[in-house]
Amino acid sequence: MIGEEQGDTKPRGLDASRAAEEFLGNRFHYSAGLDNEIGFFLKKKVVNFMGNKIKLPSLLIFCVLAIACNFTHSYAKKQTIQPGPENGRDSHISKGCGDENKNFGSKESMGVGQRDTKRVLIRFDLTSIPPDAIISSAELQLCLAEDYYFDQKRVIYAHRITGFWKDKEVTWNQGIEKRNWQVSGGDFDYEIESAKSLIGRNYGWVSWDVTRTIKEWLKGEYVNFGFLLKEQNCENEPIWFLSSELEWEAYRPRLVISYETEGVCPGPVPPEPISPGIKVYPNPFKPSEGHTEITFTNLPSGASVKIFHIEGRIIATLKEAAGEAKWEVKDSEGNKVSSGLYLYRVESDGGNQTGKVVIIR
């Protein structure tokens, strides 16, 4: 008879119910993310279904889906940052023929090379990348301004810039107006981030792998001052790339970042950690409410706190004393800082921690 075996008077549905009960008793008890009441409800419902002779394969599928809901899933995304004239931050700098103090930030093209007398500076705003993003790749991409044919290999290097600059003020000698670079030609890390070789016919897009530096910026290990592109010393003419000032938006410089974010199905909210973290108050800072300074508490011994303008320049450095540091909301020259969003980085032997403060005057 269907549903019975020879020598056995118990229906198969009952055996399946028992199997379901044992399976669910183990699995739902093991799954710490499922609430006890929800687990009991699902267990009861499924066992009842099995009592009505719902087939075991359907049950197993249901159980797998229920348990999978409690697991963390990764969501892959790709984001292209390609600003225009208003938000783009790029320029080239040049020396020779009186160019050392000229700014080229409003030009639609940027030159690299010519015996290393021309270098490109470029920076992208990374605030659109989620703070929990797990970066898998990042590419800096520039479009050549014309077709080229190179008989000999040309190598363009990408370096991490280490000083503040403004695209409409930067020159070979100065990062911003009336403030010289520490070294003429731009302050940058001499370690090569990425290199691109060009030989034969070249046109269209050229890319550099900048994954490592993007990860370091997003972790707060370094401040995002952008990239500097330079070429080895050679006798050749410069290579020209299109800038963010270009009218054709499709060919402006871009940064393409691939990353994953983690998400979980709704479940119990975990309690906040008991150990105290770094606290900043008042935040936002409002002089109209009687605020006179911002205090950083629970700082590690020997820590320093660096305050940055949203564009990346350091405006103040504080030292820890008795676990605290106080900022009078002034820059290093004693001037009151204006309203806006500011970044801070707490540096200590145990690592770095970053955050934001808001000033409302």
N, C-alpha and C positions, 0 to 999 in steps of 0.2 A: 504493500500500500504506500502511496506517496506520503512522505513525511514520517514513515516508520521503517525500522530495520527488523529483519527476522530475529526473533528472540529478544526483542526490546520493545516494551510497551510504551515508552516515553516518547512524546512527539519531538521532532528535531527542533522545533521552535523553542522548546524549553531548554534544550542543550545550548542552543545559540544564546538564549537569554543569560544562562549561567556564564558562558564564555564572555559575553558582553560585560557582565557584572564584574568578572575577574579583571578583564582588560581595562575597564573604566576605573575600577577601584585602584589599580596600579598607576595608570597614566594620569588621571586627574589629580590623584594625590601627589604625584611626582611634579606636576606642572605648577610651580610655585606662583606663577603669575595669574592663575585663575582663582577668582574668589570662591570660597568654600560653598557658599549657597548656590552660585551659578553652576559649579561643578556638580553638586548634588542634583540640581534640577536637570541638567543635561543627562546625568547618569540615569536618573529615574525615567526620564522620557525615552531614552534609547532602549532601556531594558523593557519598558512597556511595549515599544514598537516591536522588539524582537519577540516578545510574548505573542504578538499577533503575526508571527512568522514572516517578518521582513527579513530578507536574505542577509546573511553575514557580510558579503562584499559591500553592500550598501552601507551597512553599519560601519565598516572599516573606513570607507571613504568619508563618512560623516565625522568619525573620530579624528582622522588625519586633518581634516579642515579645521576642526575645533581647536586642536592642539597647535596647528600652524599659526592660527590667529594670534597666539600668544608670543610668537617668536619675532625677533627683530628682522626687518627687511631692509635691504639697501636699494636706493633709488638712484640710478645713473642719470646724470644730466650733463649737458654741454652748454656753456654760455659764452657768447661772443660779445666782448666789450669793444665798441668801435665809435668813439666820440667824434663830434664835429668841431667846428671852429669855437663854439662857446665853451665846451667842456674839454676839448683836446689839450694836451700838455706835451708839446714836442717842438723841437727846433734843431738846427745844427749850429755849431760854433766853428770859427775859422781863424787862422792866423796867416800873416803875410799880406802884403799889399794894403796895409792899414786896416785889416779886418779884425784885429784883436779886440777892439772895443765896439764892434758892430753887432747888433741883434738881428736875427733872421727869423724870429718867431712868427711873423705874418706871411712868410713865403709859402707857396704851395708845394715846394720840393725841398729836400734835405740832402746834403752831400756827405759822402764818406770817402776818405782816402786822400789822394794827391799828396803823397809822401807824409801821410798822417797829419795833414794840416787842416783836415775837416773831420768832425765827429758829430754823430747824431745823439741827442738826448731825448728820451721819451718816457712818459709816466702815465699809468692807468689807475683810475679810481677803483679799488677793490671792495668797496663797501656793499656792493650788490651780491657778493659771494657769502652764503650763509656761514656763520661762525663755526658750525659743526661739520662743515664740508670736509670730506676726505678727498684730497686732490690726487687724481690719477695722472693727469698730464696738463701741461700749459705751454702754449706756443705763441711767441711774438711773431707777427706777420706784417711785413711791409711790402708794398707793391712798387716795382721798379718804374721809374718815370719814362723809360724808353726801352727799346730792344738793345741788347748788348751782345757783342761777340768778343770773348777774351781768349787770346792765344795762349796766355799763361794763367795759371790758377790764381784767383784772387780770394783771400780769406778775410772775412769780416767777423770780428770778435764782439761778443756781448759781455758787458761787465755790470756789476751792481754799483749804482751811484751811492755815495756815502755822505753827500752834503745837500743842503737845500738850494733850490734854484727856481726861477720863474721863467716860463717860456717866452714871455714878451720882454724880458730884461736880460736874460743870460747872454754872456759873451765868452770869448776864449779866456779872458782875464777875470770875469766876475760871474758869480752865481746869481746874484741879484744886484740891483743898482747900488753902488757905493759899498759893496761888500765883496772883496776878492775871494776867489777860490784859495784853498790852502796851497794848491799847486795849479799853475796855469794849465788850461786845457780840461779842467774838471776834476773833482774829487771822486775817485772810484776805487773799488776793490780790484787790485791787480790780478787776483785769481780769475781766470776765465770762466764765465758761467756757461757759455756755449759758443761754438764756432760754425760758420757756414762757408763752404768753399764754392766758388763759382768758376766755371771754365766752359769754353765753347759758347754756344748761343744761350742766352738767358733773357727771359721776359716774364712779366706777371709777378706772382707772389714769391717772396723769399721768407723762410721761416727759421726761427731759432728755438731750440728746446730750453725753456726757462722754468721747468717744473720745480727744481730745487729751490730757487730763490722765491718763487711764489709761495711755496710751502712755508719757508722761513718768515716771510712777511706776514702771512696769515696767522702763524703761531706767535707773532710778536717778538721774534728773535732779532729782527732788524726793522728799521723804519723804511717804509716804501718811498724812496726818493727816485725810483725809476731805473732805467737802463741807459748805459752809454755804449754806442757802437763805434768801433774804430777798426782801422785796417793796419796791417804791417807796413813798415816803411817801404815804399816802392816809387817808381818814377812815373806811374800811370796817371791817367786823368781820374777825377773823382767819379764815384758811382752815385747816381741820384735816385732818391726814393720820394714817393708822394707823401705829403703831410696831411694832418687833420684839417688844414685850412682849405683843402681841395673842395671844389663845388660838387664833384661827383662823389657822393657819400659811399658808394660801394667799394671805392678804391682807397679809402682812408686807412691808416694803420689800425690794426686790431690785435686784441689779445684773446685767444681761444682757450678756455679752461674747461676741462672735463673733470667731473667730480661726482662723488656719491654722498647722499645724506641718509641717515638712518631714521626709520620710523617704526613705531610699534602699534599694535592694535590697542584700543582703549583698555585700561586696566587700573588697578589701584595705584594711586599716586604715592611714590616712595617718600619717606620722611626726609626732611632736610638733615644734612650731616651735623653731628653733634659738635665736632671740632670747629672752632671759630675761624672764619676766613677774613680776608682783608676787607675792611669796611671804609666807606667814604661818605662823609656827611658835612654840611648839608648838600644834598644833590637832588634837585638843582640848587644852585647858589643864587640867592635873591637879596641884594642889599636892602631892597624896599621892605623886607621882613626882618631887618636887623642883623643879617648875616655879615660877618666881618672877615671870616677865613674859612678855608676848607681843611678838614682834618682827615688824615689817613691813619687808621688804627689797625692793630693786630699785625704789624709789620714784622718780618723776620729780623733778627739782630744783624746790624750792619747793612741793612737794605738802603737803597736809594730810590727815589721816585722822580721820574722824568716826565714833565708835562710837555705835550706837543700840540702845536696848532694843527687843525684838520688837514692842512696842506703838507704837514710832515716836519716842519722845523721845530727845534727844541726851544721853548720859551722860558723854562724854569727847571732847576734841579734841586730836589729836597733830600735831606739826610735823616735817617731814622734816629730817634732818641727816645729811649724807654718804650719802644714799641710803637711810637707815633711819629708823624711828620705833619707839619702845619704849613699851609700855603695861603699867603695873604692875597692871592689872586692878582699877582703882579708879575710882569716879565722880569728877566734877569737884569734889566736896567731900571727897575723900580716903577715902571709905568703900569697903570691899571689895565688889565686885559678887557677887551670888549665882549659884548654878548656873543654867544655862539656855543658850538660843540667842541670840546677839547678832549684829547686822548691822554691817558697816562700809562706809564709802564713801571711796574715795581721790579727792580732788579736785585737779586740776592744770590748767594752761593747755591741755594736750593732750586734756582730757576727764575723765570720771569712770569709776571702776571700782568695782563693789560685790562683796561677798562675805559669808561667814558665819564666825563663830567659836563654838566650844562651850566652856563653862566647866563643869567637873565638880569640885565640892568635896567 
